[in-house]
Amino acid sequence: MKIAFVDVETTGTDHKQHGIIQIACILTDGQTEYAKTWNCAPFEQDEIDPQALLLRNISEAEIKAYPSPKMIHTDLISFLGQFCDKYNARDKMIFSGYNAKFDQDFLREWFRKCGDNYFGSWFWSPPMDVMSIAIMRIKEKRPLMPNFKLGTVAKELGIEFKESELHDALCDIRLTMAIYKKCQNENSL
């Protein structure tokens, strides 16, 4: 089964109002992994929440200097096309992420803003949410945890990472994959 692990960094939390500024995607068939990341300028109409920029320690001028969304869209489609055939209804990927609906909603809206209404040609529905997989693994510990954010869950599972790298899409999606693999391996024992 083909899985696309995807993480996006955004200018806020509302996929209709805010935009994508970074996309990381790791495509896997269980044997091979293909990873790529893109920095992307928001669309002109996208609102920018200063808190989102502060979280990533980046300025509005920096994100506006990133390549255009349409340029990134072309490259992303080319990347996905190396892994599956969007014209074959049986050749799709499972969209996966940590709180996957957030990333999926943003990316679907971003496709639409790029003039592409065929997001569903690439991905099966529904998305696979690694957050939901993780809760099954550590549900008894949940009341003792301060939150269920990506870094907190990774720590609880004993996965090492640098906290300073959180909120970088590629770091976050690699951490998401590590959580997924750890939960899958421990569930198969």
Secondary structure, DSSP 8 states (H G I E B T S, - for coil): --EEEEEEEESSS-TTTB-EEEEEEEEE-SS-EEEEEEE----TT-B--HHHHHHHT--HHHHHTS--HHHHHHHHHHHHHTT--TTSTT--EEEEETTHHHHHHHHHHHHHHTT---GGGTEEEEEEEHHHHHHHHHTTTGGGSS---HHHHHHHTT----GGGTT-HHHHHHHHHHHHHHHHHHH--
